[in-house]
Amino acid sequence: MSTAQSTPPPPRDAPGDEPAPPGAAQASAVPAVPAVPAVPSLLRNRSYMLLMTGLTTESLGAGLALFAVPLVAYSLTGSVLQAGLVAAVGQVGALLTTLPAGVVADRVDRRRLVVGASTVGAALWVTAGVAAALGSLTAWHLALVLFGASVVGAFVDPATSGAFRSVVPPPQLPTALAASQGRDAVASLLAGPVGGLLFAIGHAVPLAAAAVGSAATAVCTWAVREPLNRDTAAARATRPVEALRQGLRFVWSVPVFRALLGLFVVINIAFGGLLVGINLELVRTGVAPVLIGVVDLSVGAGVLVGAVLAPQLVARVRAGALTVAALTLLAVGAVVMATAQTYAVYVATLPVAVLLVPAVNAGLAGYAAAITPHEMQGRLASIMGLTGLVAGPLIPLVGAGLLERYGIGTALVVLAGLLAGTVGAIATVRPLWRIGTPQTWADDSLPATGGAA
């Protein structure tokens, strides 16, 4: 409210000759504050919707293929352990490539990178599908295709992570990341039963689905008109090795990242190995593929519901407390399954155990994106992705190895105990408890990143 409006004018001395009200001049000199434009809905964000469409299709296709891969490998080798080894070899490519891929994603046009890598991935899956259809697919051919697909996927992931930051306003990052969790949940929801059905039709069908998914990512990303990264001249001026060192130094300078990276590797190995052990035990005991798919369906259902709840949870609950609560629920679910060891308990427990995981992923990923410079987003995504990639080759080996050597009972008890112990260690990480809600993320990050900046 201006001074002219709040201060009454003095009595007039004569018509047509009246003094200006006090403060009128100042009020007229103050510019009007422009209204802050409302941020449009993500559903009206064309670039975001294109990226999400392509990545959703890719997630579904990859989910169908990866569900079928252990079954295909087991049918080719007749060995649970060798089937786990094939899956493990397929993960090594991403592990070896992810750090260089993050550097590349910050130095080149991200649109071209995603289109090129996704096209190569589609071609690789086509070769596997054709070989399976002709009856000439071998276990090592399948392992090489998985290896190559994981390599190109290592380039797609950091490029799309940086692209999201380019097309989504910061206030909407938690919602967008929660939607990404929902996307993966839908893929998991459908991958099990649909993958089992397609596998029953023919070994080549789920592999062909992966090719379609990769092709969709290439097409949708090419259709995005908005630049997916800023000027890359500064990034190219830095040598690649030094650029990687900068990314590693930045991540290491944030105490919560430094503390959680290793612990989350163990979490991924323990829970992923538990799921692999359950699936392979069901395969070994002759359970129908469609029923095995229902186990993955239950996981997808829990993640999907959790993704719907995630934006509200992230907005209202401190990220640190939410992380500890979610992982505790995950550990309790693992203990219940290790104790009961029945198909019905697996299906009933898994959706509850993973219910809060999408909120944790959205919260921590949103926090990381909010405090990281735009030009370092690709490197951040690749470095943080190591928690899953380091675990990737070990998950099938640990799950299949424990199952083969000790049986399902001991395997589940060991993995549930490992998961519970790691969650207890995470609960003692002080920097984690200091992460608040999105409104405070910038302030929370100042002590951690000030020195690095």
Secondary structure, 3 states (H helix, E strand, C coil): CCHHHHCCCCCCCECCECCCCCCHHHHHHCCCCCCCCCCCCHHHCHHHHHHHHHHHHHHHHHHHHHHHHHHHHHHHHCCHHHHHHHHHHHHHHHHHHHHHHHHHHHHCCHHHHHHHHHHHHHHHHHHHHHHHHHCCCCHHHHHHHHHHHHHHHHHHHHHHHHHHHHHCCHHHHHHHHHHHHHHHHHHHHHHHHHHHHHHHHCCHHHHHHHHHHHHHHHHHHHCCCCCCCCCCHHHHHCCHHHHHHHHHHHHHHCHHHHHHHHHHHHHHHHHHHHHHHHHHHHHHCCCCHHHHHHHHHHHHHHHHHHHHHHHHHHHHCCHHHHHHHHHHHHHHHHHHHHHHCCHHHHHHHHHHHCCCHHHHHHHHHHHHHHHCCHHHHHHHHHHHCHHHHHHHHHHHHHHHHHHHHHCHHHHHHHHHHHHHHHHHHHCCCHHHHCCCCHHHHHHHHHHHHCCCC
